[in-house]
């Protein structure tokens, strides 16, 4: 009896591990050096190794996969174009080495140490998510490797005294502040704001900063409440929002909860004028909500609609077309972040006219440019070295044009493609 | 000579641990050191769990709670109170032991599947508590300034130091595991595992023995938690209480042979090495979890007693060494 129980237990455990393995796999980003770099036999060719971990399995699988796709596309293009030619005649090409971090921290430091020492990575790209990046940053700094972080918005990582870590994304503290500005500009009479957000690292960091910003602007924060990431019934929160008499709602968390929240706000016909939610609205699948999506605003790191005039690299349209051709899907802001990280490395090498890590770091410190992804400039103060201070969020809103539901950029004003739909009710 | 024979089981286990740690010590290779650090961490967690699972027969699906809780307390002491790593590790181990004592009093009255379910509940409850506990950073967790490593001679030295501390912890946990197994207290635990009611009739005070087994199995995971998050430079609820790691710990114990000293060491080392090789293998890296699952399925089907359990049955003469 006891033996059968042991065998049964063992079988259940083994099966649970196998089930964990049965998650969708991101396109393999193993060891790539897209394109041909031959033909320059006379010139000295130097191949730089870019190391990173990707979440090929686990909860970050989709976002991380798109980030890697973006980086690989840049690498293929630059290698196909013959690499970067330095003034001393050296031709620099690129090769990527990556491993699966399984979306958890257990092995991140082990793998980044391997990338830095065994694989001799010349530069590093961060894993996806702030948590994994915080662990990788320790290794990058320890081995003196420049690391560009994409998909890691938390401010805290860049305030720990690192000197080699550079952030591509707008930090979490500025994720929703633009929405407060948009509300103030659109309707100065609104005063009562509710923050209802997912109780997770990212969402809490974003909302804490936005709440302080709103309070400084004179808003009355009538509700400030977190919900569990597994929440599917927002009824109790909606009742509180109505009881508090909120005129605007800011918050949300990730796709599933954000979509459910938006749908239930619509179904209960909650009389608020303005709703901005994190992460979910910019996703193309948000359109599945139909009329419930109309009027919902969401911050995005990048949108194909954004019409920045780049002073380096392709335009948004060119990037979108190349990405569609390579992967047969629309690029998300994760894809754009990965591609833009490659562009920033390329620009730093060109500016430094060298592959020396210190020269590249100095070029990054001095960088102030606009890409299709937006403006890029890094904080160089000792307190927050590497924090992104140039890039700003774009705010999209789902609007109807006849029967067609589509996204429009409504903030910042200089990049807007439509007037904000206001009020919701 | 007789003394050597008496301690053959302990010596074998210690020799295995030292052999595992030798490669990075002599080569000075940082990548290899990191791999071995992960293996040693797994050995400490698996050997600790073995005190409860292997000796006492209680399956804990939420044992990682002690790693996370000890890690959080240790990290808080380092970052918010400016304490040293040593104090943090000691405090991490003590609070985990205390938590186990209090929990043990409450849930060790449950048996079998009910106890297993309760341990999952405890893990989730502690995670939810930490998620809402502002001094520990709530959902955003805590981050450590890079300059803290300067107190230990810089990041390079600090990270190397964590490896040696982990090695010492591994040796201590192996000694503890051996002492428990060969002591009168350990015999009581083994009796509880075989038949708790009969053990009580024979004079074993089961509630106390189980609680102390639970406490002993929690102290080292708490210390390792403090060390691990110090090395990582940050801690947050999702990383500190991963339920899947609890399941992996059970797999490692069963793979090596539950109820033995050497079993969890071999189980943890074998499992982690296999995962480490697969994740970096050109051929298997994209299907590494499926391959791990398949291999484990084969092992538990054909060697259900674990590596050491099988070896002890196969070579009875060597039982003194294979403990």
Interface residues (C-beta under 8 A of the other chain):
Chain A: X3 X6 X7 X9 X10 X11 X13 X14 X15 X16 X17 X18 X19 X20 X21 X22 X25 X28 X30 X31 X56 X57 X99 X100 X102 X104 X105 X106 X107 X108 X109 X110 X111 X113 X114 X116 X117 X118 X131 X134 X135 X137 X138 X141 X142 X154 X156 X157 X159 X160 X161 X162 X199 X200 X201 X203 X204 X205 X208 X226
Chain B: X29 X30 X31 X33 X34 X35 X37 X38 X59 X131 X132 X138 X139 X140 X141 X143 X144 X145 X146 X147 X155 X156 X159 X231 X232 X233 X234 X236 X237 X238 X239 X242 X244 X245 X247 X248 X250 X251 X254 X276 X279 X280 X282 X285 X286 X287 X288 X289 X290 X292 X293 X294 X296 X297 X300 X301 X304
